[in-house]
Every structure is written in C-alpha cells, then in structure tokens.
Amino acid sequence: MFHWLEQRPFFFAVVLFLTVAFAGVIEALPDFAKASQPVVGTKPYTTLQLAGRQVYIKENCLSCHSQLIRPFKSETDRYGMYSLSGEYAYDRPFLWGSKRTGPDLMRIGNYRTTDWHENHMMDPSSVVPGTVMPSYAHQFTNTADLATAYANANTQKEVFGVPYDQDGMPKLGTWAEAEAAALEEAKTVVADMKNQQVKDAVAGGSVPEIVAMIAYLNSLK
C-alpha cells in the first residue's frame, strides 16, 4: 500500500493530511473537554486594575508585548515560571499577544516597581536606552474610566460567574463602594510615585490612566 501511495502524490498528501489532523484532534480534545480551573491564588481584577487593563487594550500594548511564557528554558530563565492555563481564568479577553517587540509582561509585577513604570511610561528611553517604545505622557493627564471597568466587572460576575464578593475575592458592591475602593487602591499606587500632578489628582478624587495602568501591571505576577 505504501508503495502505491508513493506513486500517487495527491492521495499521499490526502492520507498524510488526514493522519496529522486525526493526531491533532486526539491531542487537543482532552483539554477542550475539561474546564479551565483558576490556579490557586489567582483572583479577579479589581475595578482599578480592570480600568488599567482597558487602557492597556486601548493603547494596543499587545501589539508589541505578549503575556504568554512558553515552557522553554530560554523563556523561563528570563521571564520566570511558564504560563498555566488556569492563570487566565478571569481574563476576558485574553491578551496573549503574538509578537515581542518588547519583553513578555506575564510576570512583570514580580520584578518591576511602581516608580520604574512611572519613569518608563513618561520617558522610555531614559530607562531603557535605545528602546523604540514611545512616550505615554498623555496617561498622566487622561482620566481612567472606572465606571466602564465597574460595569465590566459586574458583567463578568453575572454572566460568567466570576466570584466577586466571595471570601478572599475582590469586592464590588455598589458603584459608590467600588469607586471608593478604587480610589483607596489608587492612593497606595501614587504613594510610590513622584509626579505631583498625579498625586494631586488622586487626592482630589480623580484617577489618571497611568495609575490604573500601573495597578494592572503590578497585578501581573
């Protein structure tokens, strides 16, 4: 039979395709059949972190940064433990990315600090000489959209069953409660920042995008 197939390239290609496709389905089906369970310690994003995630998406950061560490030594040596599926249990949408003009950010919260992000977002080349990353100075004056982030969190809770307000999980409560909690979280972020304009904004009850963005980046661990 193999001799017969070798003499007929078309049929050989069809058999090869079907064989590879069948093997791929057998390999993938078990993972699709089981629901992804959150890794121990994984929590839903707070309202402030979700607002920062919105900024991350709006600025199209995933076009240059991935959030997916593959199980190769070259990657784990640089970025830390490889990614586990359960770590993305509360990510909607996924921000895996497919290109690394800049480094992977999956665990950036483990090795970058708030003041590092502040300096880097304002003037990237002052922190990383030769970088092609542009300045995001506008985030220091733009106001984060906490209301949309709160609505997003409530949708995830009601539609997808994300366990907000359960023991050990972030609290949502009413919009007024969520806004107050986001402001308190913002104050802990700006405590490690130097930009006085940002500090004054938070003290006045407003949250600049840069604060939400840093809260989100700090949560990536």
C-alpha positions in Angstrom: 0.0 0.0 0.0 2.8 2.4 0.9 4.4 1.7 -2.5 1.1 2.5 -4.2 0.8 5.8 -2.2 4.3 6.8 -3.0 3.4 6.7 -6.7 0.4 8.9 -6.3 1.4 12.3 -4.7 -2.2 13.5 -4.5 -3.5 10.6 -2.5 -0.3 10.5 -0.4 -0.9 14.2 0.5 -4.6 13.4 1.5 -3.6 10.5 3.7 -0.9 12.5 5.3 -3.2 15.4 6.0 -5.9 13.1 7.5 -3.3 11.3 9.7 -1.9 14.6 11.0 -5.4 16.1 11.5 -6.6 13.0 13.4 -3.5 13.1 15.7 -4.0 16.8 16.3 -7.7 16.2 17.3 -6.8 13.4 19.6 -4.2 15.6 21.3 -6.4 18.6 21.7 -9.8 17.1 22.6 -8.9 16.3 26.3 -8.0 19.9 27.0 -11.2 21.2 25.4 -13.3 18.7 27.4 -12.2 20.0 30.8 -13.0 23.4 32.1 -10.0 25.6 33.0 -9.8 26.0 36.8 -8.1 29.0 38.3 -4.7 28.4 39.7 -4.6 28.7 43.5 -4.1 32.4 44.4 -5.5 33.7 41.1 -8.1 36.4 41.7 -10.3 38.5 39.5 -9.1 42.0 38.7 -10.2 44.9 40.9 -12.1 47.8 39.4 -8.9 49.9 39.2 -6.9 47.0 37.7 -9.7 46.5 35.1 -9.6 50.2 34.3 -5.8 49.8 33.7 -6.4 46.7 31.5 -8.8 48.8 29.4 -6.0 51.4 28.9 -3.6 48.5 28.0 -6.1 47.4 25.3 -6.8 50.9 24.1 -3.1 51.7 23.7 -2.7 48.3 21.8 0.1 47.3 24.1 -0.4 43.6 23.0 0.9 44.5 19.5 4.4 44.7 21.0 4.1 42.7 24.2 3.0 39.2 24.9 1.5 37.8 28.1 2.4 34.2 27.5 5.6 32.5 28.7 6.2 29.3 26.9 7.8 26.2 28.7 11.3 26.7 27.2 14.3 27.3 29.4 15.3 30.4 27.4 11.9 31.9 28.4 11.7 30.7 32.0 15.2 31.9 32.7 14.3 35.4 31.5 10.6 35.8 32.5 10.0 33.2 35.3 7.6 30.3 35.6 5.9 29.4 32.3 2.2 30.3 32.0 -0.5 28.0 33.2 -4.0 27.9 31.6 -5.7 28.5 35.0 -3.9 31.8 35.4 -6.1 33.2 32.6 -9.4 32.0 34.2 -10.5 35.6 34.7 -9.0 37.2 31.6 -11.7 38.4 29.1 -10.4 38.9 26.5 -7.1 37.1 26.6 -4.1 39.3 26.0 -1.6 36.7 25.0 -0.2 38.6 22.0 1.9 37.1 19.3 4.9 39.4 19.0 7.6 40.6 21.2 9.0 43.9 20.1 9.2 44.4 23.8 9.5 41.8 26.6 6.8 39.5 27.8 4.7 41.1 30.6 3.1 38.0 32.1 5.0 38.3 35.4 6.2 41.9 35.2 4.7 42.6 38.7 7.4 40.4 40.2 10.4 42.4 39.0 9.3 46.0 38.2 8.2 48.6 40.6 5.6 51.4 40.5 8.3 54.1 40.2 10.0 52.2 37.4 6.7 52.1 35.5 6.2 55.8 36.1 9.6 56.8 34.7 9.3 54.2 31.8 5.9 55.3 30.7 6.8 59.0 30.8 10.2 58.7 29.0 11.0 55.1 28.0 14.5 55.9 26.6 15.6 57.4 30.0 15.0 53.9 31.5 15.8 51.6 28.6 18.4 53.3 26.2 17.7 52.6 22.6 14.1 51.5 23.1 11.6 52.0 20.3 8.7 52.4 22.8 7.0 55.8 22.5 6.2 58.0 25.5 2.8 57.7 27.0 2.8 61.0 28.8 -0.9 61.6 28.0 -1.7 58.9 30.5 -0.6 61.2 33.2 -3.4 63.7 32.4 -6.1 61.4 30.9 -8.7 60.1 33.4 -9.3 56.4 33.8 -12.8 55.1 33.0 -13.7 53.5 36.3 -17.4 53.4 35.5 -16.9 51.1 32.5 -14.5 49.0 34.4 -17.1 48.5 37.1 -19.7 47.6 34.5 -17.3 45.1 33.0 -16.7 43.5 36.4 -20.4 43.2 37.0 -21.0 41.7 33.6 -18.2 39.1 34.3 -19.8 38.4 37.7 -23.4 37.9 36.4 -22.7 36.3 33.0 -19.6 34.3 33.6 -19.8 33.6 37.3 -16.6 35.4 38.2 -16.5 35.1 42.0 -16.5 38.8 43.0 -17.7 39.5 46.6 -16.9 35.9 47.7 -14.5 35.2 50.6 -11.0 36.2 49.7 -12.0 37.8 46.4 -12.2 41.5 45.4 -15.4 43.2 46.5 -17.6 45.1 44.0 -20.7 46.1 46.0 -22.5 49.2 44.7 -20.9 51.7 42.3 -20.2 54.1 45.1 -18.4 51.4 47.1 -16.4 50.2 44.1 -15.4 53.8 43.2 -14.3 54.4 46.8 -12.3 51.1 46.8 -10.6 52.1 43.5 -9.7 55.4 44.9 -8.2 53.9 48.0 -6.2 51.4 45.8 -5.1 54.3 43.7 -3.7 56.1 46.8 -1.5 53.1 47.5 -0.1 53.3 44.0 0.6 57.0 44.0 2.3 56.7 47.3 5.3 55.3 45.4 5.1 57.8 42.6 6.9 61.2 42.2 4.6 63.0 39.8 2.9 65.7 41.9 0.2 66.3 39.4 -0.9 62.7 39.5 -0.7 62.7 43.3 -2.9 65.9 43.4 -5.4 64.3 41.0 -5.9 61.2 43.2 -6.1 63.4 46.3 -8.9 65.3 44.6 -10.8 62.1 43.8 -9.7 61.6 40.2 -7.7 58.6 38.9 -5.3 59.3 36.0 -4.9 56.5 33.4 -1.2 56.0 34.5 -2.3 55.0 38.0 -4.8 52.4 36.7 -2.2 51.1 34.2 0.4 50.7 36.9 -2.1 48.9 39.2 -2.8 46.5 36.3 0.9 45.9 35.5 1.6 45.4 39.2 -1.1 42.7 39.3 0.7 40.6 36.7 2.6 38.0 38.7 
